[in-house]
Amino acid sequence: MKVSHKWLKNYIELEAEPEEVKEKLTMLGLEVESVEYLGEKFKNFYVGEVLEVNKHPND
């Protein structure tokens, strides 16, 4: 099951970083297979909003 760090914060008071949470869960006997940082995939990703559309002057 995949669980986000943000989702966990909704249910428990959580100040630790994901790697630290992984260690603590493992110490409690809960297996954590991996920690993924999804933000890294979108490092050079930009979002824009079109505010206005005009006809090109050469048309």
Stockholm file with secondary structure:
# STOCKHOLM 1.0

chainA/1-59         MKVSHKWLKNYIELEAEPEEVKEKLTMLGLEVESVEYLGEKFKNFYVGEVLEVNKHPND
#=GR chainA/1-59 SS CCCCHHHHHHHSCCCSCHHHHHHHHHHTTCCCCCCCCGGGGGTTCCCCCCCCCCCCTTC
#=GC SS_cons        CCCCHHHHHHHSCCCSCHHHHHHHHHHTTCCCCCCCCGGGGGTTCCCCCCCCCCCCTTC
//
